[in-house]
């Protein structure tokens, strides 16, 4: 599938426009999905071909597009965090730019730092813990423990520790969303 996507580059919504737009148009392009796929395939297989693909295509696929969000249409923050593990573990200094972008993303998560706020994730915290590192954010720094605390707070919020007192996870707790705009939620179990 990865080879097919790389060979036939382009946004899926270009050919499926009437079926997916306006709700699921690919606004940010396909480039991040190719890097995201290569990063995960490298992590899963440890094959050099995927690492080389990332290095070869870093500029062409706009790996430097660091946007402080992570979602279905923009995976740049996730790419930077996933690839930065190679730098933190001392395996690939040539991915240093990904680590710098990941550090910038993590700094944007910290309360009191003047960056846009984004969704929290514990993954980078795990990488930092294993490498015995912290993220420098100007005069402050983010320790793995702080990042785990922030991630736990976000999960607690999603599961019901919020002003509505309801879980945002379908099927969890006594009160949760019943009419969800998601294909997976409308299928029989």
C-alpha positions in Angstrom: 0.0 0.0 0.0 2.8 2.4 0.9 4.6 1.8 -2.5 1.3 2.3 -4.3 0.7 5.6 -2.5 4.2 6.8 -3.2 4.0 5.9 -6.8 0.6 7.6 -7.3 1.2 10.7 -5.2 -1.8 13.0 -4.7 -4.7 13.7 -2.3 -7.4 11.0 -2.3 -10.0 13.8 -2.4 -8.8 14.9 -5.8 -10.4 11.8 -7.3 -13.1 11.2 -4.8 -14.1 14.9 -4.4 -17.9 14.5 -4.6 -17.9 11.5 -2.2 -15.7 12.9 0.5 -16.0 16.7 0.3 -16.8 19.0 2.0 -16.4 17.0 5.3 -13.2 15.0 4.5 -11.4 16.9 1.9 -7.6 16.6 2.2 -6.8 20.2 2.9 -3.1 19.8 4.1 -2.0 17.6 1.2 -0.8 14.0 1.0 2.9 14.6 1.9 2.5 14.2 5.6 0.7 10.8 5.1 3.7 9.5 3.1 6.2 10.6 5.8 3.9 9.2 8.5 3.6 5.9 6.7 7.4 5.7 6.2 8.1 6.6 9.8 5.7 3.8 11.1 7.0 1.3 8.7 10.6 2.1 9.8 9.6 1.7 13.4 7.8 -1.6 12.8 10.4 -3.2 10.4 13.6 -1.3 11.2 14.3 -1.6 7.4 16.8 0.9 6.1 14.7 1.6 3.0 12.1 3.5 5.1 14.8 5.6 6.9 16.4 6.4 3.6 13.0 7.3 2.2 12.5 9.8 5.0 15.9 11.4 4.5 15.5 11.5 0.7 12.0 13.0 0.8 12.3 15.3 3.8 12.4 18.5 1.8 10.2 17.3 -1.1 7.4 16.1 1.3 7.7 19.3 3.4 8.8 17.6 6.7 9.7 21.0 8.0 6.1 22.1 8.0 5.7 22.2 11.8 2.2 23.0 12.6 1.2 22.8 16.3 -1.6 20.3 15.8 -2.1 16.7 15.3 -5.1 15.2 13.6 -6.6 13.2 10.8 -5.5 15.7 8.1 -2.2 16.9 9.6 0.3 14.5 11.0 3.5 16.6 11.1 3.6 16.8 14.9 3.3 13.0 15.1 6.0 12.5 12.4 8.4 14.8 14.3 7.8 13.0 17.6 8.0 9.5 16.1 11.2 10.2 14.2 12.9 12.1 17.0 13.1 8.9 19.0 16.0 7.9 16.6 17.9 11.0 17.7 17.1 10.6 21.4 18.3 7.0 21.4 21.5 8.1 19.7 20.8 6.1 16.5 20.3 8.9 13.9 21.7 12.4 14.4 20.8 13.2 10.8 17.1 13.4 12.0 18.0 16.3 14.4 15.6 18.7 12.6 12.7 16.3 13.5 13.8 16.4 17.1 13.9 20.2 17.1 10.4 20.3 15.6 9.2 17.8 18.2 10.7 20.0 21.0 8.9 23.0 19.6 5.7 21.0 19.5 6.2 19.8 23.1 6.9 23.4 24.2 3.6 24.5 22.7 1.9 22.0 25.1 3.1 23.6 28.3 0.8 25.8 30.3 2.2 29.3 30.7 4.4 29.1 27.6 3.3 31.5 24.9 2.5 29.0 22.2 -0.8 27.8 20.8 -2.2 25.0 22.8 -2.7 21.6 21.2 -3.7 18.1 22.1 -1.4 16.3 24.6 0.3 12.9 24.0 2.5 10.8 26.3 4.6 9.2 23.5 7.3 11.8 23.5 7.5 11.6 27.3 8.3 7.9 27.0 11.1 8.6 24.6 12.5 11.3 26.8 12.4 9.0 29.9 14.4 6.3 28.1 16.9 8.8 27.0 17.0 10.6 30.4 16.3 13.9 28.7 14.1 17.0 29.1 12.8 19.4 26.5 14.2 22.9 26.9 11.5 25.6 26.4 13.3 28.9 26.8 13.7 29.5 30.6 11.6 26.5 31.4 11.8 22.8 30.6 9.5 19.9 30.2 10.3 16.8 32.1 8.9 13.4 31.2 6.9 13.4 34.5 5.3 16.8 33.6 4.3 15.5 30.1 2.8 12.3 31.6 0.9 14.4 34.1 -0.5 16.6 31.3 -1.4 13.6 29.2 -3.2 12.0 32.2 -5.1 15.2 32.8 -6.3 15.1 29.1 -7.4 11.5 29.3 -9.3 12.2 32.6 -11.0 15.1 30.8 -12.0 13.0 27.9 -13.3 10.3 30.2 -15.5 12.6 32.3 -13.5 15.0 34.4 -14.9 18.0 32.6 -17.5 20.7 33.0 -20.2 18.5 31.4 -19.4 15.5 33.6 -19.6 13.2 30.7 -17.3 10.9 28.8 -16.4 11.9 25.3 -15.5 8.3 24.6 -18.4 6.4 23.2 -19.5 3.5 25.5 -17.4 4.6 28.5 -19.1 5.6 31.8 -22.7 6.3 32.5 -23.0 9.3 30.2 -21.5 9.5 26.8 -22.3 10.7 23.2 -25.1 8.7 21.5 -25.2 10.2 18.0 -21.7 10.2 16.7 -20.5 11.4 13.3 -18.1 8.6 12.7 -18.5 5.5 10.5 -17.1 3.1 13.0 -19.7 4.1 15.6 -22.6 3.2 13.3 -21.5 -0.3 12.5 -22.8 -3.3 14.4 -20.3 -4.7 16.9 
